Amino acid sequence: MSTTATIAEYQAQNKAKLISEVRRRFEAEYVTDKSDKYDSRDVERLQQDDNWIESYLAWRHNVVDETLKMLDESFQWRKEMAVNDLTEASIPRWLLEIGGIYLHGYDKEGNKLFWIRVKYHIKDHKTILDKKKLIAFWLERYAKRENGKPVTVMFDLSETGLNSIDMDFVRFIINCFKVYYPKYLSKMVIFDMPWIMNAAFKIVKTWLGPEAVSLLKFTSKNDIQDYVSVEYLPPHMGGTDPFKYSYPPLVDDDFQTPLCENGPIASEDEASSKEDIESDGKDTLETISNEEQTTLPKKGNIMEPTSKADENEKVDSKMKTFKKPLSVFKGPLLHISPAEELYFGSTDSGEKKALIVLTNVTKNIVAFKVRTTAPEKYRVKPSNSSCDPGASVDIVVSPHGGLTVSAQDRFLVMAAEMEQTSGTGPAELTQFWKEVPRNKVMEHRLRCHIVDSYKPSSLTWKDHAFNMSVKTSEDLCHQLSRLVASTRKLEDQVQQCIRFQQLLLALTVLLLTFMVSFFYLLHG
C-alpha cells in the first residue's frame, strides 16, 4: 500500500473516531439533563449525519471540547429561532417582497451567491427579529438543498446611508456563518463600502477573528469581476445580469424538468396537435421580409434527419403557426428569445402556446435543458437536447391538460458547451449534465405573463413596421422640437455673451480714459 493511501486511511479512521466521540459526549454531557434546550429533530440528525458533525469539527480544528460548545450554542439558537419550522408564512410578506435578501447566481468558483442589499435595511428594533428569521430561513433552505456547499455573501453597500448601519444585524449575520452554519462561508464580497463605515468594519473584523478576516473582500466596480463574472452581476456593479427581483415566487425555487416534456400519451397528443393546428392556423405568421431576417438569427430546420429527429417530431410543422418573439437576451453561449417573459393568452381567450428560440453563438455544440417551477403544468418540447454551432432551435411551451398559466411560474434555460467528440443522444446528455461543473453552466430565467392577445411579444412584421414608423415619426417630431428649443436657447446665450463683451469693452475704454486723464493731471 502506498504512503498516500496509508495517510488517507489513517485520516478517515481518525475522523470516524472524532465523530463518534462527539456524538457520545454530546449525548452524555449536554442532552441527558438538558434535552428541553434543543429541538429533538436536531439531536436525532446529529446521530445520523456524519457530514454535519464534521463541519463543526473542521471549524474548531478537530478539538472536541470546542466542537461540543459550538454545537450547544448552535442547537439552542436553532430551537429559539424555530429554524426547522421556518417557512414563507413565518416571514412578513413585505420583507420577502422588498428584495433585501435572496439567493441568486454563482461566483467564479461555482459557489452560490447570497445577496444582502443593505440599502433596503433600516435599523428598527421592531423588525429586527423578522429580518433575522429571514436570514435563517434562506440559509436553512440552502443548507438542506446543498448539504454543505459554501456560499459567497454579496454584501452590497451601494446607496447605503447611516440609517442602514445596524451592528447588531451584522453581528447576527457573522454568527450565522461562524457558529450556526460552519464551513458555509466561502467569502464575503463587500461592495462599494462608504468611507463613513470604515470604523464599523474595524469592529466587524474583531468579531470574525484572523482566519475569517481573510475571507473579507472589499471591492468596487473596478475589481468586483475578480470574484463574480459579469453575467451574474447587476448593471449597477458593471454587470449584464438582467435579473430583476420579484416575489412571489421565491427566487431560486427548485426548477424541475417538466413531467411531460415529450407530450402526453400518443392518442391525446394527436388530438391536441390537430386542435392546435386548427386554432393556431387562424393566426399564422405573415411572411417575414428579408430585412427582418437580417435582424433575427437564421434558423435551421430542426426536423432534418438527425439523431434528435424523434424528439422534435411535429415541432417544425407547427412553427409556422407561431409568432416569433422579438426581444433577445444575448448570453455567452446562447441568444435566447424572448429576453425576459413568455406571453400566454388569458383563460378567457384560451391558453396559447409560447415559443422560446435558442441560437448557438459558439463554435461548439451547446447542450441545453429547460426547467420550470411548475412541471406538472407544462409540456416543453424539446426540454433536453443540444444545438449545433450557429444553428437555432425552437422550443414549444404549452400548458398541459387545460391547466391555467400563472404569473408566478418561472422557466430556467440551462446551457453548457460540449466537447466536439461528445455524443448528443439521451444517454450522453444525461451523463454530461451529471459531470459538467456548475461554473460552466449558463443560466437564464424567464417569467410567465398572461395577456389577452399575443401582440406584446409577437407582433407580425407589418404591425411591427407600422408601429415602428409611427414611433419613428413621433420620435423625430420630439427630437426636432428639442433641437429648435436648444437652438433658441443657444441663440439667447450667444446674445448674452455679446452684450457682456460689449459691456466689458465699454468699461475697459472708460478705465483707460480715466487713467490717461489722471496721468495728465498729475504731471500737468
C-alpha positions in Angstrom: 0.0 0.0 0.0 1.4 3.5 -0.9 2.2 6.1 1.6 -0.6 8.4 0.3 -3.2 5.6 0.7 -2.0 4.9 4.2 -2.3 8.5 5.3 -5.7 8.8 3.7 -6.9 5.6 5.6 -5.5 6.9 8.9 -7.2 10.3 8.4 -10.5 8.6 7.7 -10.2 6.4 10.8 -9.3 9.4 12.9 -12.2 11.4 11.6 -14.6 8.5 12.3 -13.3 8.3 15.9 -13.7 12.0 16.4 -17.3 11.9 15.1 -18.1 9.0 17.3 -16.6 10.8 20.4 -18.6 14.0 19.6 -21.8 12.0 19.4 -21.2 10.1 22.6 -20.1 13.1 24.7 -22.8 15.4 23.4 -25.4 12.9 24.4 -23.9 12.3 27.8 -22.8 15.8 28.8 -25.4 18.0 27.1 -28.6 16.2 26.1 -29.3 13.9 29.1 -30.3 16.6 31.6 -31.0 19.4 29.2 -32.9 17.9 26.4 -35.6 20.6 26.5 -32.9 23.1 25.3 -32.8 21.5 21.9 -35.1 20.6 19.1 -35.3 16.8 19.1 -35.0 16.8 15.3 -31.6 18.3 15.6 -30.5 15.8 18.2 -31.7 13.0 16.0 -30.0 14.4 13.0 -26.7 14.6 14.9 -26.8 10.9 15.5 -27.2 10.2 11.7 -25.5 12.9 9.8 -21.7 12.5 9.8 -21.1 15.5 7.5 -22.9 17.8 9.9 -20.7 16.9 12.8 -17.6 17.0 10.5 -18.4 20.6 9.6 -18.4 21.7 13.2 -15.2 19.7 13.9 -13.4 21.3 10.9 -14.4 24.8 12.1 -13.0 24.0 15.5 -9.8 22.3 14.2 -10.9 18.9 15.4 -10.9 20.0 19.0 -13.7 18.0 20.6 -14.3 20.3 23.6 -14.6 23.4 21.4 -16.9 21.5 19.0 -19.3 20.5 21.8 -19.5 24.1 23.0 -20.3 25.2 19.4 -22.9 22.5 19.0 -24.6 23.5 22.3 -24.7 27.2 21.2 -25.9 26.4 17.7 -28.6 23.9 18.8 -30.0 26.4 21.4 -30.2 29.0 18.7 -31.9 26.7 16.3 -34.6 25.9 18.8 -35.0 29.6 19.8 -35.4 30.6 16.2 -37.6 27.5 15.4 -35.3 27.0 12.4 -36.7 23.6 11.4 -40.2 25.1 11.1 -39.4 28.3 9.3 -41.4 28.7 6.1 -42.5 31.6 3.9 -45.5 32.0 6.2 -43.1 32.7 9.1 -41.8 35.8 7.4 -43.8 39.1 6.9 -44.7 39.3 3.2 -43.3 42.8 2.9 -39.8 41.5 3.8 -40.0 38.9 1.1 -41.2 41.5 -1.4 -38.6 44.1 -0.8 -35.8 42.0 -2.1 -33.2 42.8 0.5 -32.0 39.2 1.0 -32.1 36.3 -1.5 -30.0 33.7 -3.3 -29.2 34.2 -7.0 -26.3 33.3 -9.4 -22.8 32.0 -8.8 -19.3 33.3 -8.3 -16.3 32.3 -10.5 -15.6 29.3 -8.3 -19.2 28.0 -8.7 -20.4 29.0 -5.2 -23.9 30.2 -4.8 -24.3 34.0 -4.3 -26.2 35.1 -1.1 -27.2 38.7 -1.7 -27.7 41.2 1.2 -28.8 44.5 -0.2 -28.1 46.8 2.8 -29.9 49.8 1.4 -33.2 48.0 2.0 -32.4 47.5 5.7 -33.5 50.3 8.0 -32.4 50.0 11.6 -35.6 49.2 13.6 -35.8 47.2 16.8 -39.4 46.2 16.0 -38.5 44.4 12.8 -35.0 43.1 13.6 -36.3 39.6 14.7 -38.2 39.1 11.5 -35.1 40.1 9.5 -33.0 37.6 11.4 -35.6 34.9 10.7 -35.3 35.8 7.0 -31.6 35.2 7.1 -32.1 31.9 8.9 -34.8 30.9 6.5 -32.6 31.3 3.4 -29.6 29.7 5.0 -31.5 26.7 6.3 -33.3 26.3 2.9 -29.9 26.4 1.1 -28.3 24.1 3.7 -30.9 21.4 3.2 -30.7 21.6 -0.6 -26.9 21.8 -1.0 -25.7 19.9 2.2 -22.5 21.8 3.0 -21.6 23.5 -0.3 -20.2 27.0 0.5 -21.9 30.3 -0.4 -20.4 33.6 -1.2 -22.1 36.5 0.6 -22.5 39.6 -1.6 -22.7 42.5 0.9 -24.0 45.2 -1.4 -23.5 48.6 0.3 -24.2 50.8 -2.7 -26.6 53.7 -2.0 -26.3 53.0 1.8 -27.0 55.7 4.4 -26.3 56.0 8.1 -29.8 54.8 8.9 -28.9 51.4 7.4 -25.9 50.8 9.7 -27.1 48.2 12.2 -24.2 46.5 14.0 -26.5 44.0 15.8 -27.8 42.8 12.5 -24.2 42.5 11.1 -23.1 40.6 14.2 -26.0 38.2 13.7 -25.1 37.5 10.1 -21.5 36.8 11.1 -22.6 34.5 13.9 -24.7 32.6 11.4 -21.5 31.6 9.5 -19.2 31.5 12.5 -21.4 29.3 14.8 -24.7 28.2 13.3 -23.7 27.3 9.7 -19.9 26.4 9.9 -17.9 25.9 6.7 -20.7 27.5 4.7 -18.9 30.8 4.1 -16.6 30.8 1.0 -16.0 34.6 1.2 -17.8 37.8 1.9 -17.6 40.3 -1.0 -18.2 43.8 0.3 -19.2 46.1 -2.5 -18.9 49.9 -2.5 -18.4 50.5 1.2 -18.9 54.2 2.1 -15.9 55.7 3.9 -18.1 56.5 6.8 -18.4 52.8 7.6 -14.7 52.1 7.9 -14.8 52.4 11.7 -17.8 50.0 11.8 -16.0 47.3 9.8 -12.9 47.6 12.1 -15.3 46.3 14.8 -16.6 43.6 12.5 -13.1 42.3 11.9 -12.7 41.7 15.7 -15.8 39.6 15.7 -14.6 37.5 12.8 -11.2 36.5 14.1 -8.0 36.4 12.0 -8.9 33.4 9.9 -12.3 34.7 8.8 -11.0 38.2 8.2 -9.1 36.8 5.2 -12.4 35.9 3.7 -13.5 39.6 3.5 -13.0 41.0 0.0 -13.5 44.8 -0.3 -14.4 45.7 -3.8 -15.6 48.4 -6.1 -17.0 48.5 -9.6 -13.4 48.2 -10.9 -12.4 44.9 -9.3 -15.6 43.0 -8.4 -15.2 41.0 -11.5 -12.2 39.3 -9.9 -14.8 37.3 -7.9 -18.0 37.3 -10.0 -18.4 37.3 -13.8 -20.5 40.0 -15.5 -23.3 37.5 -16.3 -24.2 37.3 -12.6 -23.6 41.0 -11.7 -26.4 43.6 -11.9 -25.8 46.7 -14.0 -25.0 49.0 -11.0 -22.0 46.7 -10.4 -20.9 46.8 -14.0 -22.6 43.5 -15.0 -25.0 42.3 -17.6 -27.4 40.2 -15.5 -31.0 41.2 -16.5 -32.4 39.5 -13.3 -35.0 41.6 -11.5 -36.1 40.5 -8.1 -39.8 40.0 -7.6 -41.9 38.0 -5.2 -43.7 35.6 -5.4 -42.3 33.0 -6.1 -39.2 32.7 -4.1 -36.0 33.4 -6.0 -34.2 30.2 -7.0 -37.2 28.0 -6.3 -36.4 24.4 -7.3 -36.6 24.2 -11.1 -37.6 20.7 -12.4 -37.7 19.2 -15.8 -41.4 19.2 -17.0 -43.0 15.8 -16.5 -44.5 15.8 -20.0 -41.5 17.0 -22.0 -42.5 14.8 -24.9 -46.2 15.4 -24.5 -48.9 13.1 -23.1 -49.9 9.6 -24.4 -50.0 9.3 -28.2 -53.7 9.5 -28.7 -54.1 12.6 -26.6 -51.1 14.2 -28.3 -52.5 13.6 -31.7 -55.9 15.1 -30.8 -54.3 18.1 -29.2 -52.0 18.5 -32.2 -54.9 18.6 -34.6 -56.7 21.1 -32.4 -53.6 23.2 -32.1 -53.1 23.4 -35.8 -56.7 24.4 -36.5 -56.8 27.1 -33.8 -53.3 28.4 -34.4 -53.7 28.4 -38.2 -56.0 31.4 -37.9 -53.1 33.5 -36.6 -50.4 32.3 -39.0 -47.4 34.5 -39.0 -47.1 36.6 -42.1 -44.1 36.2 -44.3 -41.1 37.9 -42.8 -39.2 40.2 -45.1 -35.5 40.0 -45.8 -34.9 43.0 -43.7 -36.3 41.2 -40.6 -34.3 38.1 -41.4 -31.1 40.1 -41.0 -32.3 41.2 -37.5 -33.3 37.7 -36.3 -30.8 34.8 -36.4 -31.2 32.4 -39.3 -32.9 29.3 -38.1 -32.1 25.8 -39.1 -34.8 23.2 -39.7 -34.8 21.1 -36.6 -36.7 18.4 -38.3 -33.9 17.4 -40.7 -32.9 13.8 -40.4 -30.6 13.9 -37.3 -30.2 12.0 -34.1 -32.7 14.3 -32.5 -35.4 13.8 -35.1 -37.7 11.7 -32.9 -37.8 14.2 -30.0 -38.6 17.1 -32.4 -41.4 15.3 -34.2 -44.2 17.6 -35.4 -42.5 20.7 -34.0 -41.3 22.1 -37.3 -44.8 21.9 -38.9 -46.2 23.9 -36.0 -43.5 26.6 -36.1 -45.3 28.2 -39.0 -48.2 29.0 -36.7 -46.1 30.7 -34.0 -45.4 34.4 -34.0 -41.8 35.0 -33.4 -40.7 36.8 -30.2 -38.8 40.0 -30.9 -36.7 40.6 -27.7 -33.4 38.8 -27.3 -31.2 38.0 -24.3 -27.6 37.8 -25.6 -25.8 35.3 -23.4 -22.2 34.0 -23.8 -23.4 30.6 -25.2 -26.9 31.2 -26.4 -29.0 34.0 -27.6 -32.5 33.5 -26.0 -35.7 35.0 -27.3 -37.8 36.3 -25.7 -35.4 38.0 -23.3 -37.5 38.1 -20.1 -41.1 36.9 -20.4 -43.2 34.2 -22.1 -46.5 35.6 -23.1 -49.6 33.4 -22.9 -53.2 34.2 -23.7 -55.7 34.7 -20.9 -58.1 32.0 -19.8 -60.9 33.8 -21.5 -59.2 33.9 -24.8 -57.9 30.3 -24.5 -54.4 29.3 -23.4 -51.8 29.9 -26.1 -48.5 28.2 -26.7 -45.3 30.1 -26.2 -42.1 29.8 -28.2 -38.5 30.0 -27.0 -35.8 30.4 -29.6 -32.3 29.4 -28.8 -29.4 30.3 -31.0 -25.9 28.9 -30.5 -23.3 31.7 -30.8 -20.3 29.5 -30.0 -18.1 27.3 -32.2 -19.0 24.2 -30.2 -22.2 22.1 -29.7 -24.2 23.5 -26.8 -26.3 21.3 -24.6 -29.4 22.8 -23.1 -32.1 22.0 -20.6 -35.4 23.8 -19.9 -36.8 23.5 -16.4 -39.8 25.0 -14.7 -41.1 25.7 -11.2 -44.4 24.1 -12.2 -43.5 20.8 -14.1 -47.0 19.4 -13.7 -48.5 22.3 -15.7 -46.4 22.4 -18.9 -45.2 20.4 -21.9 -41.9 21.6 -23.2 -40.6 20.2 -26.5 -37.7 19.7 -26.6 -36.7 20.2 -22.9 -33.3 18.5 -23.0 -31.3 18.5 -26.2 -28.4 20.2 -28.0 -27.8 22.9 -30.6 -25.1 22.9 -33.3 -22.7 25.8 -33.8 -24.5 28.7 -35.5 -27.9 26.9 -35.5 -31.1 27.7 -33.7 -33.7 25.5 -32.0 -37.4 26.3 -31.4 -38.8 25.2 -28.1 -42.6 24.9 -27.7 -44.0 25.6 -24.3 -47.7 24.7 -23.8 -50.0 24.3 -20.8 -50.9 20.7 -20.2 -54.4 19.4 -19.8 -56.1 22.8 -19.7 -54.2 23.9 -16.6 -54.0 27.7 -16.1 -50.8 29.6 -16.6 -49.8 31.6 -13.5 -47.6 34.7 -13.4 -45.8 33.0 -10.5 -44.5 30.2 -12.8 -40.9 30.5 -14.0 -38.7 28.8 -16.6 -35.0 28.2 -16.4 -32.8 27.7 -19.5 -29.5 26.0 -18.7 -26.7 25.7 -21.3 -23.2 24.4 -21.4 -20.6 23.8 -24.1 -19.8 20.2 -25.1 -16.7 18.6 -26.4 -16.6 18.0 -30.2 -16.2 14.3 -29.6 -19.2 14.1 -27.2 -22.3 12.3 -28.4 -25.7 14.1 -28.2 -28.0 11.2 -27.6 -30.2 11.0 -24.5 -27.7 8.8 -22.5 -24.8 11.1 -23.4 -26.7 14.2 -22.4 -27.7 12.7 -19.1 -24.1 11.8 -18.3 -22.9 15.2 -19.5 -25.2 17.1 -17.1 -24.1 14.9 -14.2 -20.4 15.8 -14.8 -20.4 19.4 -16.1 -19.1 21.9 -13.4 -21.7 24.4 -12.1 -19.5 27.3 -13.0 -19.5 26.2 -16.7 -23.3 26.4 -16.9 -25.1 29.4 -18.3 -28.5 30.1 -16.7 -31.3 32.4 -17.8 -34.7 32.8 -16.2 -38.0 33.6 -17.9 -41.2 34.8 -16.3 -44.7 34.0 -17.4 -47.0 36.8 -18.5 -50.7 36.5 -19.2 -52.2 38.8 -21.8 -55.5 39.0 -23.8 -53.6 38.6 -27.1 -50.2 37.8 -28.4 -49.4 41.4 -29.5 -46.9 42.4 -26.8 -44.4 39.7 -27.6 -45.2 38.6 -31.1 -46.2 41.4 -33.5 -46.3 40.4 -37.1 -43.7 42.2 -39.3 -46.3 44.5 -40.9 -47.7 45.5 -37.4 -44.2 45.9 -36.2 -43.1 48.0 -39.2 -46.2 50.2 -38.9 -45.7 50.8 -35.1 -42.0 51.5 -35.7 -42.8 54.0 -38.4 -45.3 55.8 -36.2 -42.9 55.7 -33.3 -40.1 56.9 -35.5 -42.2 59.9 -36.7 -43.2 60.8 -33.2 -39.6 60.5 -32.1 -38.4 62.7 -35.0 -41.0 65.3 -34.0 -39.9 65.3 -30.4 -36.3 65.5 -31.5 -37.0 68.4 -33.8 -38.8 70.2 -31.1 -36.0 69.7 -28.7 -33.5 70.8 -31.4 -35.4 74.0 -32.1 -35.7 74.7 -28.3 -31.9 74.1 -27.9 -31.1 76.4 -30.9 -33.2 79.2 -29.4 -31.5 78.7 -26.0 -28.1 78.8 -27.7 -29.0 82.0 -29.5 -30.1 83.6 -26.2 -26.8 82.5 -24.7 -24.8 84.0 -27.6 -26.7 87.3 -27.4 -25.9 87.4 -23.6 -22.2 86.8 -24.3 -22.2 89.6 -27.0 -23.8 92.0 -24.6 -21.4 91.1 -21.8 -18.4 91.6 -24.1 -19.8 95.0 -25.2 -20.2 96.0 -21.6 -16.7 94.7 -20.7 -15.2 96.7 -23.7 -17.0 99.9 -22.6 -15.7 99.5 -19.0 -12.2 99.0 -20.4 -12.3 102.2 -22.5 -13.7 104.1 -19.6 -11.0 102.9 -17.3 -8.3 103.8 -19.9 -9.7 107.2 -20.3 -9.7 107.8 -16.5 -6.1 106.6 -16.2 -5.0 109.0 -19.1 -6.8 111.9 -17.5 -5.3 111.2 -14.1 -1.8 111.0 -15.6 -2.1 114.4 -17.3 -3.5 116.0 -14.1 -0.6 114.5 -12.1 2.1 115.8 -14.5 0.3 119.0 -15.7 
